[in-house]
Amino acid sequence: AQSVTQPDIHITVSEGASLELRCNYSYGATPYLFWYVQSPGQGLQLLLKYFSGDTLVQGIKGFEAEFKRSQSSFNLRKPSVHWSDAAEYFCAVGANNAGNMLTFGGGTRLMVKP
Amino acid sequence: AAGVIQSPRHLIKEKRETATLKCYPIPRHDTVYWYQQGPGQDPQFLISFYEKMQSDKGSIPDRFSAQQFSDYHSELNMSSLELGDSALYFCASSLLAGGFSGANVLTFGAGSRLTVL
């Protein structure tokens, strides 16, 4: 069974600073990887996804993520954080044989200092 | 663009009561998924339906049931509610187009927040 670990429960960065949110997955085959963002009281919005091909994927709102098979990681990055990026970020893995059932990590809450 | 519609957005019930949540998927999407997100928790998969048939089952309590109707909307029925059922319930939809593939992307609704008193 697949699993996802997000080691950082909370992260605080200053506005304009760079950001990296960590995600490690466990899955026996090539995973399908996703990053979702959830603002308070809101639903889950897809930021980006990795299925195959180029291991550096670009998403919405200036986010990108890099798939590193050797490290079983799919870290999310943004070069310059905006105050509106404050939210909860979830990494998720989907398996081809699981009918698109996603397994989520525990989430990382991002706070942005002015 | 049309999104996944969930209703009601907020629901307050007493213990041992029954609640029904509804989900209207994106038009032409054939698959619906239900997730439960407890306070401070990550979303947990409950159940999914493909073409009106149950396709996967996760950690859904026996007190809960769900179905997908001919118009592809889905309902999650929860009976004998317990305090621990208080959570945000997400519905998501995708288009599997006749076969399972990890390349499909789930689109989530805004969620229905259930509070059990």
gemmi code that builds the backbone of each chain (N, CA, C; Angstrom):
import gemmi

chains = {
    "A": [
        ("ALA", (0.849, -1.195, 0.000), (0.000, 0.000, 0.000), (0.888, 1.250, 0.000)),
        ("GLN", (0.381, 2.266, -0.647), (1.171, 3.490, -0.733), (0.990, 4.325, 0.522)),
        ("SER", (1.983, 5.168, 0.811), (1.895, 6.089, 1.935), (2.659, 7.355, 1.594)),
        ("VAL", (2.320, 8.421, 2.281), (2.947, 9.718, 2.041), (3.317, 10.335, 3.383)),
        ("THR", (4.507, 10.894, 3.457), (4.961, 11.572, 4.667), (5.342, 12.998, 4.342)),
        ("GLN", (4.794, 13.916, 5.100), (5.199, 15.310, 5.019), (5.848, 15.628, 6.369)),
        ("PRO", (7.168, 15.718, 6.405), (7.871, 15.807, 7.691), (7.599, 17.090, 8.469)),
        ("ASP", (7.275, 18.157, 7.762), (7.085, 19.445, 8.415), (5.610, 19.724, 8.614)),
        ("ILE", (5.187, 19.819, 9.878), (3.777, 20.096, 10.157), (3.475, 21.574, 9.961)),
        ("HIS", (4.421, 22.428, 10.415), (4.270, 23.873, 10.268), (5.553, 24.440, 9.672)),
        ("ILE", (5.376, 25.416, 8.787), (6.514, 26.160, 8.261), (6.126, 27.625, 8.208)),
        ("THR", (7.047, 28.481, 8.660), (6.829, 29.925, 8.583), (7.948, 30.535, 7.751)),
        ("VAL", (7.571, 31.305, 6.761), (8.552, 31.998, 5.931), (8.141, 33.455, 5.815)),
        ("SER", (9.099, 34.289, 5.501), (8.827, 35.704, 5.275), (8.374, 35.915, 3.843)),
        ("GLU", (7.503, 36.876, 3.671), (7.031, 37.194, 2.330), (8.215, 37.557, 1.452)),
        ("GLY", (8.234, 36.982, 0.251), (9.337, 37.218, -0.669), (10.434, 36.182, -0.585)),
        ("ALA", (10.439, 35.407, 0.494), (11.460, 34.368, 0.645), (11.080, 33.142, -0.178)),
        ("SER", (12.066, 32.281, -0.385), (11.798, 31.052, -1.121), (11.195, 30.008, -0.189)),
        ("LEU", (10.552, 29.016, -0.803), (9.842, 28.008, -0.028), (10.120, 26.623, -0.581)),
        ("GLU", (10.292, 25.665, 0.316), (10.338, 24.269, -0.096), (9.578, 23.440, 0.920)),
        ("LEU", (8.571, 22.719, 0.466), (7.801, 21.818, 1.309), (8.159, 20.390, 0.923)),
        ("ARG", (8.480, 19.597, 1.923), (8.963, 18.247, 1.667), (7.842, 17.221, 1.620)),
        ("CYS", (8.046, 16.254, 0.758), (7.096, 15.152, 0.616), (7.880, 13.892, 0.258)),
        ("ASN", (7.691, 12.845, 1.037), (8.274, 11.550, 0.736), (7.163, 10.523, 0.602)),
        ("TYR", (7.297, 9.656, -0.365), (6.242, 8.672, -0.606), (6.832, 7.269, -0.531)),
        ("SER", (5.927, 6.340, -0.355), (6.293, 4.929, -0.371), (5.338, 4.216, -1.300)),
        ("TYR", (5.896, 3.655, -2.368), (5.054, 2.932, -3.326), (5.952, 2.048, -4.170)),
        ("GLY", (5.493, 0.865, -4.485), (6.339, -0.118, -5.149), (6.602, 0.138, -6.612)),
        ("ALA", (5.763, 0.926, -7.251), (5.941, 1.167, -8.684), (6.037, 2.674, -8.904)),
        ("THR", (5.979, 3.090, -10.131), (6.011, 4.530, -10.421), (4.730, 5.165, -9.902)),
        ("PRO", (4.860, 6.110, -9.020), (3.655, 6.709, -8.437), (3.119, 7.849, -9.290)),
        ("TYR", (1.885, 8.158, -9.037), (1.284, 9.367, -9.579), (1.211, 10.344, -8.410)),
        ("LEU", (1.860, 11.480, -8.528), (2.048, 12.386, -7.398), (1.342, 13.717, -7.614)),
        ("PHE", (0.808, 14.239, -6.542), (0.018, 15.460, -6.604), (0.368, 16.358, -5.415)),
        ("TRP", (0.199, 17.657, -5.621), (0.188, 18.615, -4.528), (-1.139, 19.380, -4.601)),
        ("TYR", (-1.817, 19.420, -3.442), (-3.053, 20.175, -3.316), (-2.851, 21.258, -2.263)),
        ("VAL", (-3.584, 22.374, -2.410), (-3.578, 23.426, -1.407), (-4.986, 23.612, -0.876)),
        ("GLN", (-5.067, 23.837, 0.417), (-6.365, 24.041, 1.060), (-6.312, 25.307, 1.903)),
        ("SER", (-7.083, 26.308, 1.505), (-7.207, 27.512, 2.317), (-8.230, 27.256, 3.408)),
        ("PRO", (-8.180, 27.995, 4.503), (-9.086, 27.734, 5.640), (-10.548, 27.654, 5.220)),
        ("GLY", (-11.200, 26.572, 5.601), (-12.610, 26.386, 5.298), (-12.923, 26.112, 3.841)),
        ("GLN", (-11.893, 25.898, 3.053), (-12.094, 25.695, 1.616), (-11.785, 24.264, 1.198)),
        ("GLY", (-12.103, 24.000, -0.071), (-11.799, 22.688, -0.619), (-10.356, 22.557, -1.019)),
        ("LEU", (-10.036, 21.438, -1.641), (-8.681, 21.141, -2.076), (-8.506, 21.560, -3.528)),
        ("GLN", (-7.502, 22.391, -3.768), (-7.226, 22.852, -5.120), (-5.928, 22.221, -5.608)),
        ("LEU", (-5.968, 21.653, -6.800), (-4.778, 21.016, -7.356), (-3.761, 22.068, -7.783)),
        ("LEU", (-2.538, 21.942, -7.270), (-1.454, 22.839, -7.666), (-0.697, 22.279, -8.874)),
        ("LEU", (-0.353, 21.014, -8.799), (0.396, 20.379, -9.884), (0.359, 18.875, -9.708)),
        ("LYS", (0.817, 18.175, -10.757), (0.803, 16.724, -10.737), (1.996, 16.189, -11.526)),
        ("TYR", (2.405, 14.971, -11.167), (3.447, 14.275, -11.917), (2.938, 12.886, -12.266)),
        ("PHE", (2.997, 12.569, -13.565), (2.614, 11.231, -14.000), (3.805, 10.510, -14.612)),
        ("SER", (4.534, 11.224, -15.485), (5.698, 10.629, -16.146), (6.438, 11.754, -16.861)),
        ("GLY", (7.585, 11.415, -17.468), (8.302, 12.407, -18.265), (9.178, 13.304, -17.424)),
        ("ASP", (9.228, 14.566, -17.788), (10.091, 15.534, -17.127), (9.830, 15.516, -15.623)),
        ("THR", (10.899, 15.359, -14.868), (10.729, 15.220, -13.414), (10.491, 16.550, -12.720)),
        ("LEU", (10.665, 17.660, -13.407), (10.365, 18.974, -12.842), (9.055, 19.445, -13.463)),
        ("VAL", (8.047, 19.573, -12.624), (6.731, 19.949, -13.134), (6.354, 21.333, -12.631)),
        ("GLN", (5.702, 22.060, -13.506), (5.259, 23.404, -13.172), (3.768, 23.369, -12.838)),
        ("GLY", (3.380, 24.185, -11.888), (1.979, 24.220, -11.497), (1.433, 25.632, -11.543)),
        ("ILE", (0.289, 25.787, -10.915), (-0.324, 27.108, -10.874), (0.295, 27.937, -9.755)),
        ("LYS", (0.053, 29.229, -9.785), (0.469, 30.166, -8.748), (1.985, 30.202, -8.552)),
        ("GLY", (2.744, 29.847, -9.587), (4.190, 29.928, -9.513), (4.878, 28.782, -8.798)),
        ("PHE", (4.136, 27.730, -8.466), (4.717, 26.573, -7.793), (5.320, 25.589, -8.792)),
        ("GLU", (6.328, 24.861, -8.329), (6.906, 23.770, -9.086), (7.272, 22.651, -8.119)),
        ("ALA", (7.435, 21.455, -8.654), (7.841, 20.335, -7.823), (8.754, 19.432, -8.630)),
        ("GLU", (9.651, 18.772, -7.940), (10.606, 17.894, -8.604), (10.477, 16.476, -8.074)),
        ("PHE", (10.283, 15.536, -8.967), (10.198, 14.122, -8.627), (11.611, 13.543, -8.628)),
        ("LYS", (12.008, 12.989, -7.489), (13.317, 12.340, -7.384), (13.090, 10.895, -6.950)),
        ("ARG", (13.186, 10.001, -7.914), (12.907, 8.594, -7.648), (13.893, 8.028, -6.622)),
        ("SER", (15.159, 8.414, -6.736), (16.181, 7.852, -5.843), (15.934, 8.224, -4.389)),
        ("GLN", (15.267, 9.344, -4.181), (14.981, 9.792, -2.816), (13.517, 9.596, -2.436)),
        ("SER", (12.733, 9.036, -3.340), (11.285, 8.866, -3.107), (10.677, 10.179, -2.616)),
        ("SER", (11.036, 11.255, -3.323), (10.555, 12.559, -2.876), (9.873, 13.315, -4.004)),
        ("PHE", (9.041, 14.236, -3.601), (8.321, 15.097, -4.546), (8.113, 16.427, -3.838)),
        ("ASN", (9.191, 17.179, -3.676), (9.152, 18.418, -2.914), (8.580, 19.571, -3.724)),
        ("LEU", (7.821, 20.384, -3.056), (7.166, 21.544, -3.666), (8.005, 22.787, -3.408)),
        ("ARG", (8.163, 23.622, -4.420), (8.990, 24.820, -4.276), (8.303, 26.033, -4.879)),
        ("LYS", (8.686, 27.187, -4.315), (8.259, 28.457, -4.900), (9.362, 29.456, -4.618)),
        ("PRO", (9.839, 30.190, -5.624), (10.986, 31.081, -5.423), (10.696, 32.284, -4.548)),
        ("SER", (9.451, 32.768, -4.564), (9.128, 33.960, -3.800), (7.688, 33.839, -3.293)),
        ("VAL", (7.554, 33.724, -1.993), (6.245, 33.469, -1.400), (5.455, 34.765, -1.223)),
        ("HIS", (4.169, 34.686, -1.472), (3.262, 35.822, -1.296), (2.391, 35.553, -0.073)),
        ("TRP", (1.901, 36.623, 0.566), (1.089, 36.433, 1.771), (-0.126, 35.552, 1.497)),
        ("SER", (-0.623, 35.598, 0.257), (-1.810, 34.807, -0.074), (-1.520, 33.307, -0.191)),
        ("ASP", (-0.237, 32.940, -0.112), (0.106, 31.520, -0.169), (-0.101, 30.819, 1.170)),
        ("ALA", (-0.380, 31.572, 2.227), (-0.605, 30.962, 3.534), (-1.801, 30.017, 3.455)),
        ("ALA", (-1.573, 28.756, 3.736), (-2.606, 27.730, 3.592), (-2.037, 26.403, 4.078)),
        ("GLU", (-2.837, 25.360, 3.929), (-2.376, 23.999, 4.228), (-2.077, 23.319, 2.906)),
        ("TYR", (-0.938, 22.645, 2.841), (-0.515, 22.000, 1.600), (-0.450, 20.493, 1.819)),
        ("PHE", (-1.084, 19.777, 0.910), (-1.121, 18.323, 0.998), (-0.457, 17.700, -0.212)),
        ("CYS", (0.442, 16.773, 0.065), (1.015, 15.942, -0.969), (0.189, 14.656, -1.030)),
        ("ALA", (-0.013, 14.115, -2.213), (-0.821, 12.901, -2.336), (-0.236, 11.992, -3.400)),
        ("VAL", (-0.446, 10.716, -3.218), (-0.001, 9.723, -4.194), (-1.178, 8.888, -4.636)),
        ("GLY", (-1.231, 8.604, -5.904), (-2.271, 7.755, -6.461), (-1.615, 6.569, -7.137)),
        ("ALA", (-2.287, 5.434, -7.098), (-1.747, 4.225, -7.704), (-2.620, 3.792, -8.862)),
        ("ASN", (-2.001, 3.309, -9.893), (-2.748, 2.935, -11.087), (-3.755, 1.837, -10.816)),
        ("ASN", (-3.461, 1.004, -9.837), (-4.363, -0.102, -9.573), (-5.352, 0.211, -8.462)),
        ("ALA", (-5.467, 1.457, -8.125), (-6.347, 1.820, -7.013), (-7.477, 2.715, -7.470)),
        ("GLY", (-7.773, 2.708, -8.750), (-8.904, 3.469, -9.234), (-8.841, 4.940, -8.903)),
        ("ASN", (-7.653, 5.497, -8.884), (-7.471, 6.908, -8.579), (-7.712, 7.268, -7.131)),
        ("MET", (-7.794, 6.282, -6.267), (-7.921, 6.594, -4.851), (-6.622, 7.234, -4.389)),
        ("LEU", (-6.707, 8.425, -3.862), (-5.527, 9.148, -3.417), (-5.238, 8.880, -1.952)),
        ("THR", (-3.950, 8.781, -1.630), (-3.513, 8.738, -0.247), (-2.797, 10.045, 0.036)),
        ("PHE", (-3.259, 10.740, 1.059), (-2.713, 12.055, 1.376), (-1.677, 11.971, 2.481)),
        ("GLY", (-0.736, 12.918, 2.443), (0.156, 13.116, 3.574), (-0.572, 13.900, 4.651)),
        ("GLY", (0.084, 14.082, 5.778), (-0.546, 14.755, 6.898), (-0.703, 16.255, 6.733)),
        ("GLY", (-0.092, 16.804, 5.692), (-0.237, 18.226, 5.437), (0.852, 19.062, 6.092)),
        ("THR", (1.144, 20.189, 5.479), (2.066, 21.183, 6.043), (1.353, 22.517, 6.044)),
        ("ARG", (1.265, 23.128, 7.215), (0.616, 24.431, 7.320), (1.670, 25.502, 7.112)),
        ("LEU", (1.456, 26.325, 6.094), (2.388, 27.400, 5.768), (1.875, 28.718, 6.309)),
        ("MET", (2.711, 29.394, 7.061), (2.398, 30.741, 7.522), (3.402, 31.691, 6.902)),
        ("VAL", (2.935, 32.857, 6.499), (3.780, 33.839, 5.824), (3.864, 35.098, 6.673)),
        ("LYS", (5.081, 35.476, 7.029), (5.292, 36.698, 7.818), (5.434, 37.888, 6.888)),
        ("PRO", (4.840, 39.016, 7.266), (4.962, 40.209, 6.414), (6.390, 40.735, 6.389)),
    ],
    "B": [
        ("ALA", (-15.859, 27.600, -15.534), (-16.088, 26.163, -15.734), (-16.816, 25.597, -14.533)),
        ("ALA", (-17.696, 24.629, -14.807), (-18.458, 24.028, -13.727), (-17.526, 23.234, -12.831)),
        ("GLY", (-17.795, 23.281, -11.526), (-16.996, 22.517, -10.582), (-17.833, 21.472, -9.908)),
        ("VAL", (-17.247, 20.808, -8.931), (-17.966, 19.818, -8.141), (-18.803, 20.569, -7.106)),
        ("ILE", (-20.067, 20.284, -7.070), (-20.988, 20.973, -6.165), (-21.370, 20.047, -5.023)),
        ("GLN", (-21.209, 20.539, -3.795), (-21.593, 19.753, -2.639), (-22.656, 20.511, -1.843)),
        ("SER", (-23.608, 19.745, -1.332), (-24.614, 20.373, -0.480), (-25.016, 19.418, 0.636)),
        ("PRO", (-25.377, 19.940, 1.809), (-25.246, 21.344, 2.172), (-23.794, 21.688, 2.479)),
        ("ARG", (-23.466, 22.940, 2.571), (-22.109, 23.325, 2.926), (-21.864, 23.146, 4.423)),
        ("HIS", (-22.894, 23.347, 5.196), (-22.797, 23.177, 6.649), (-24.023, 22.427, 7.140)),
        ("LEU", (-23.800, 21.556, 8.115), (-24.893, 20.748, 8.650), (-24.609, 20.486, 10.121)),
        ("ILE", (-25.607, 20.717, 10.949), (-25.474, 20.447, 12.381), (-26.508, 19.404, 12.757)),
        ("LYS", (-26.049, 18.348, 13.413), (-26.932, 17.255, 13.813), (-26.648, 16.878, 15.263)),
        ("GLU", (-27.611, 16.184, 15.851), (-27.435, 15.637, 17.198), (-26.931, 14.202, 17.082)),
        ("LYS", (-26.341, 13.723, 18.178), (-25.919, 12.312, 18.217), (-27.094, 11.409, 17.921)),
        ("ARG", (-26.803, 10.334, 17.229), (-27.775, 9.297, 16.862), (-28.732, 9.719, 15.734)),
        ("GLU", (-28.589, 10.940, 15.252), (-29.405, 11.353, 14.106), (-28.789, 10.849, 12.802)),
        ("THR", (-29.476, 11.152, 11.715), (-29.037, 10.746, 10.389), (-28.744, 11.987, 9.555)),
        ("ALA", (-27.748, 11.887, 8.676), (-27.403, 13.003, 7.793), (-27.171, 12.483, 6.384)),
        ("THR", (-27.516, 13.308, 5.418), (-27.281, 12.961, 4.016), (-26.547, 14.108, 3.343)),
        ("LEU", (-25.450, 13.792, 2.702), (-24.672, 14.769, 1.947), (-24.790, 14.446, 0.464)),
        ("LYS", (-24.852, 15.511, -0.328), (-25.009, 15.314, -1.760), (-23.810, 15.877, -2.525)),
        ("CYS", (-23.537, 15.249, -3.647), (-22.403, 15.648, -4.474), (-22.810, 15.604, -5.942)),
        ("TYR", (-22.579, 16.706, -6.633), (-22.873, 16.776, -8.061), (-21.541, 16.930, -8.788)),
        ("PRO", (-21.120, 15.912, -9.516), (-19.790, 15.956, -10.147), (-19.760, 16.910, -11.330)),
        ("ILE", (-18.556, 17.144, -11.810), (-18.392, 17.937, -13.017), (-19.113, 17.215, -14.167)),
        ("PRO", (-19.822, 17.965, -14.999), (-20.546, 17.324, -16.107), (-19.643, 16.408, -16.932)),
        ("ARG", (-20.144, 15.224, -17.229), (-19.484, 14.169, -18.006), (-18.468, 13.378, -17.179)),
        ("HIS", (-18.199, 13.768, -15.945), (-17.358, 12.929, -15.095), (-18.167, 11.719, -14.652)),
        ("ASP", (-17.516, 10.559, -14.682), (-18.239, 9.321, -14.415), (-17.877, 8.690, -13.069)),
        ("THR", (-16.965, 9.305, -12.350), (-16.475, 8.718, -11.101), (-16.551, 9.730, -9.977)),
        ("VAL", (-17.020, 9.276, -8.840), (-17.165, 10.127, -7.662), (-16.434, 9.491, -6.485)),
        ("TYR", (-15.781, 10.302, -5.700), (-15.036, 9.845, -4.529), (-15.497, 10.649, -3.307)),
        ("TRP", (-15.528, 9.988, -2.163), (-15.836, 10.666, -0.908), (-14.637, 10.553, 0.024)),
        ("TYR", (-14.291, 11.698, 0.632), (-13.217, 11.757, 1.598), (-13.732, 12.416, 2.875)),
        ("GLN", (-13.145, 12.013, 3.993), (-13.481, 12.603, 5.297), (-12.219, 13.253, 5.871)),
        ("GLN", (-12.335, 14.505, 6.295), (-11.199, 15.194, 6.892), (-11.585, 15.672, 8.279)),
        ("GLY", (-11.086, 14.982, 9.296), (-11.328, 15.384, 10.666), (-10.523, 16.628, 11.007)),
        ("PRO", (-10.835, 17.280, 12.119), (-10.127, 18.510, 12.515), (-8.624, 18.278, 12.604)),
        ("GLY", (-7.867, 19.072, 11.870), (-6.418, 18.954, 11.888), (-5.864, 17.697, 11.254)),
        ("GLN", (-6.687, 16.976, 10.524), (-6.264, 15.713, 9.911), (-6.146, 15.845, 8.394)),
        ("ASP", (-5.517, 14.863, 7.776), (-5.491, 14.828, 6.312), (-6.742, 14.093, 5.834)),
        ("PRO", (-7.144, 14.351, 4.619), (-8.336, 13.688, 4.085), (-8.144, 12.177, 4.006)),
        ("GLN", (-9.155, 11.450, 4.435), (-9.134, 9.995, 4.392), (-10.183, 9.511, 3.409)),
        ("PHE", (-9.779, 8.602, 2.536), (-10.678, 8.073, 1.518), (-11.764, 7.211, 2.163)),
        ("LEU", (-13.004, 7.448, 1.756), (-14.126, 6.658, 2.262), (-14.587, 5.627, 1.236)),
        ("ILE", (-14.985, 6.120, 0.065), (-15.597, 5.228, -0.919), (-15.625, 5.924, -2.268)),
        ("SER", (-15.673, 5.146, -3.335), (-15.789, 5.734, -4.670), (-16.733, 4.913, -5.534)),
        ("PHE", (-17.262, 5.574, -6.546), (-18.196, 4.948, -7.481), (-17.776, 5.268, -8.910)),
        ("TYR", (-17.857, 4.258, -9.758), (-17.595, 4.422, -11.182), (-18.801, 3.894, -11.932)),
        ("GLU", (-19.374, 4.737, -12.756), (-20.553, 4.343, -13.530), (-21.607, 3.690, -12.632)),
        ("LYS", (-21.864, 4.337, -11.525), (-22.935, 3.968, -10.599), (-22.673, 2.687, -9.805)),
        ("MET", (-21.482, 2.129, -9.949), (-21.127, 0.939, -9.185), (-20.002, 1.301, -8.222)),
        ("GLN", (-20.040, 0.707, -7.027), (-18.956, 0.957, -6.086), (-17.648, 0.430, -6.669)),
        ("SER", (-16.609, 1.252, -6.654), (-15.351, 0.825, -7.251), (-14.267, 0.577, -6.216)),
        ("ASP", (-14.189, 1.391, -5.185), (-13.203, 1.210, -4.123), (-13.844, 1.559, -2.793)),
        ("LYS", (-13.340, 0.919, -1.755), (-13.856, 1.193, -0.417), (-12.685, 1.410, 0.512)),
        ("GLY", (-12.761, 2.500, 1.268), (-11.701, 2.788, 2.219), (-12.201, 2.605, 3.635)),
        ("SER", (-11.873, 3.566, 4.479), (-12.206, 3.458, 5.897), (-13.598, 4.010, 6.188)),
        ("ILE", (-14.581, 3.489, 5.517), (-15.952, 3.961, 5.718), (-16.639, 3.101, 6.771)),
        ("PRO", (-17.195, 3.745, 7.812), (-17.883, 2.979, 8.870), (-19.116, 2.272, 8.306)),
        ("ASP", (-19.507, 1.202, 8.956), (-20.702, 0.462, 8.529), (-21.954, 1.312, 8.648)),
        ("ARG", (-21.924, 2.333, 9.490), (-23.079, 3.213, 9.667), (-23.272, 4.139, 8.469)),
        ("PHE", (-22.274, 4.194, 7.612), (-22.344, 5.055, 6.434), (-22.649, 4.218, 5.200)),
        ("SER", (-23.374, 4.802, 4.287), (-23.592, 4.166, 2.995), (-23.605, 5.253, 1.930)),
        ("ALA", (-23.385, 4.859, 0.723), (-23.372, 5.835, -0.363), (-23.816, 5.161, -1.639)),
        ("GLN", (-24.220, 5.991, -2.584), (-24.578, 5.469, -3.889), (-24.422, 6.572, -4.931)),
        ("GLN", (-24.319, 6.138, -6.164), (-24.256, 7.056, -7.284), (-25.487, 6.803, -8.149)),
        ("PHE", (-26.140, 7.875, -8.527), (-27.396, 7.761, -9.243), (-27.192, 7.850, -10.752)),
        ("SER", (-28.286, 7.663, -11.477), (-28.213, 7.613, -12.938), (-27.701, 8.924, -13.541)),
        ("ASP", (-27.904, 10.040, -12.830), (-27.382, 11.321, -13.339), (-25.971, 11.587, -12.824)),
        ("TYR", (-25.356, 10.575, -12.230), (-23.985, 10.577, -11.719), (-23.813, 11.339, -10.418)),
        ("HIS", (-24.855, 11.967, -9.880), (-24.659, 12.584, -8.589), (-24.597, 11.486, -7.531)),
        ("SER", (-24.018, 11.803, -6.407), (-23.836, 10.807, -5.361), (-24.349, 11.352, -4.040)),
        ("GLU", (-24.775, 10.440, -3.176), (-25.214, 10.808, -1.838), (-24.510, 9.930, -0.817)),
        ("LEU", (-24.072, 10.569, 0.260), (-23.449, 9.865, 1.378), (-24.428, 9.922, 2.542)),
        ("ASN", (-24.889, 8.772, 2.967), (-25.831, 8.682, 4.066), (-25.121, 8.230, 5.332)),
        ("MET", (-25.323, 8.970, 6.393), (-24.656, 8.665, 7.661), (-25.713, 8.506, 8.747)),
        ("SER", (-25.747, 7.356, 9.392), (-26.756, 7.103, 10.414), (-26.092, 6.939, 11.786)),
        ("SER", (-26.940, 7.002, 12.813), (-26.457, 6.862, 14.199), (-25.199, 7.707, 14.420)),
        ("LEU", (-25.319, 8.969, 14.111), (-24.160, 9.858, 14.142), (-23.498, 9.887, 15.512)),
        ("GLU", (-22.176, 9.953, 15.473), (-21.373, 10.037, 16.691), (-20.587, 11.344, 16.660)),
        ("LEU", (-20.133, 11.755, 17.845), (-19.371, 13.006, 17.921), (-18.162, 12.958, 16.986)),
        ("GLY", (-17.551, 11.791, 16.863), (-16.358, 11.644, 16.042), (-16.609, 11.744, 14.552)),
        ("ASP", (-17.882, 11.810, 14.174), (-18.197, 11.974, 12.753), (-18.097, 13.431, 12.321)),
        ("SER", (-17.940, 14.326, 13.282), (-17.779, 15.746, 12.950), (-16.533, 15.918, 12.107)),
        ("ALA", (-16.707, 16.426, 10.912), (-15.595, 16.513, 9.971), (-16.029, 17.303, 8.751)),
        ("LEU", (-15.055, 17.548, 7.906), (-15.312, 18.122, 6.589), (-15.343, 16.970, 5.605)),
        ("TYR", (-16.432, 16.826, 4.880), (-16.591, 15.729, 3.933), (-16.433, 16.276, 2.521)),
        ("PHE", (-15.426, 15.747, 1.834), (-15.159, 16.179, 0.468), (-15.681, 15.155, -0.521)),
        ("CYS", (-16.195, 15.679, -1.592), (-16.504, 14.869, -2.746), (-15.553, 15.291, -3.862)),
        ("ALA", (-15.117, 14.354, -4.653), (-14.282, 14.652, -5.816), (-14.823, 13.868, -7.000)),
        ("SER", (-14.563, 14.356, -8.198), (-14.985, 13.613, -9.384), (-13.852, 13.558, -10.402)),
        ("SER", (-13.927, 12.576, -11.254), (-12.958, 12.457, -12.344), (-13.612, 11.717, -13.496)),
        ("LEU", (-12.927, 11.731, -14.644), (-13.406, 11.029, -15.822), (-12.448, 9.885, -16.102)),
        ("LEU", (-12.934, 8.676, -15.925), (-12.074, 7.520, -16.152), (-12.226, 6.957, -17.556)),
        ("ALA", (-13.285, 7.368, -18.241), (-13.462, 7.026, -19.656), (-13.300, 5.541, -19.930)),
        ("GLY", (-13.906, 4.749, -19.115), (-13.956, 3.328, -19.438), (-12.845, 2.488, -18.879)),
        ("GLY", (-11.917, 3.098, -18.139), (-10.862, 2.266, -17.566), (-10.140, 2.990, -16.471)),
        ("PHE", (-9.567, 2.271, -15.560), (-8.833, 2.899, -14.472), (-7.463, 3.339, -14.948)),
        ("SER", (-7.090, 4.507, -14.547), (-5.772, 5.013, -14.896), (-5.332, 6.032, -13.882)),
        ("GLY", (-4.131, 5.929, -13.432), (-3.627, 6.910, -12.479), (-3.419, 8.269, -13.101)),
        ("ALA", (-3.577, 8.344, -14.432), (-3.352, 9.632, -15.079), (-4.542, 10.557, -14.938)),
        ("ASN", (-5.627, 10.077, -14.379), (-6.781, 10.955, -14.216), (-6.622, 11.791, -12.962)),
        ("VAL", (-7.144, 12.987, -13.011), (-7.008, 13.930, -11.917), (-8.344, 14.127, -11.229)),
        ("LEU", (-8.320, 14.114, -9.916), (-9.527, 14.357, -9.143), (-9.733, 15.851, -8.954)),
        ("THR", (-10.955, 16.286, -9.144), (-11.336, 17.657, -8.833), (-12.225, 17.624, -7.608)),
        ("PHE", (-11.847, 18.382, -6.605), (-12.559, 18.344, -5.334), (-13.599, 19.457, -5.244)),
        ("GLY", (-14.674, 19.162, -4.530), (-15.636, 20.176, -4.167), (-15.147, 20.947, -2.947)),
        ("ALA", (-15.936, 21.935, -2.536), (-15.548, 22.777, -1.398), (-15.780, 22.096, -0.062)),
        ("GLY", (-16.504, 20.985, -0.071), (-16.709, 20.233, 1.160), (-18.013, 20.568, 1.866)),
        ("SER", (-18.476, 19.609, 2.650), (-19.640, 19.791, 3.529), (-19.150, 19.602, 4.959)),
        ("ARG", (-19.360, 20.620, 5.771), (-18.886, 20.515, 7.153), (-20.022, 20.003, 8.029)),
        ("LEU", (-19.811, 18.841, 8.605), (-20.798, 18.230, 9.499), (-20.346, 18.414, 10.940)),
        ("THR", (-21.229, 18.952, 11.746), (-20.975, 19.083, 13.182), (-22.004, 18.252, 13.922)),
        ("VAL", (-21.528, 17.343, 14.751), (-22.418, 16.495, 15.548), (-22.320, 16.945, 17.002)),
        ("LEU", (-23.473, 17.311, 17.572), (-23.502, 17.828, 18.947), (-23.945, 16.759, 19.929)),
    ],
}
model = gemmi.Model(1)
for chain_id, residues in chains.items():
    chain = gemmi.Chain(chain_id)
    for i, (resn, *xyz) in enumerate(residues, 1):
        res = gemmi.Residue()
        res.name, res.seqid = resn, gemmi.SeqId(i, " ")
        for name, pos in zip(("N", "CA", "C"), xyz):
            atom = gemmi.Atom()
            atom.name, atom.element = name, gemmi.Element(name[0])
            atom.pos, atom.b_iso = gemmi.Position(*pos), 0.0
            res.add_atom(atom)
        chain.add_residue(res)
    model.add_chain(chain)
structure = gemmi.Structure()
structure.add_model(model)
structure.setup_entities()
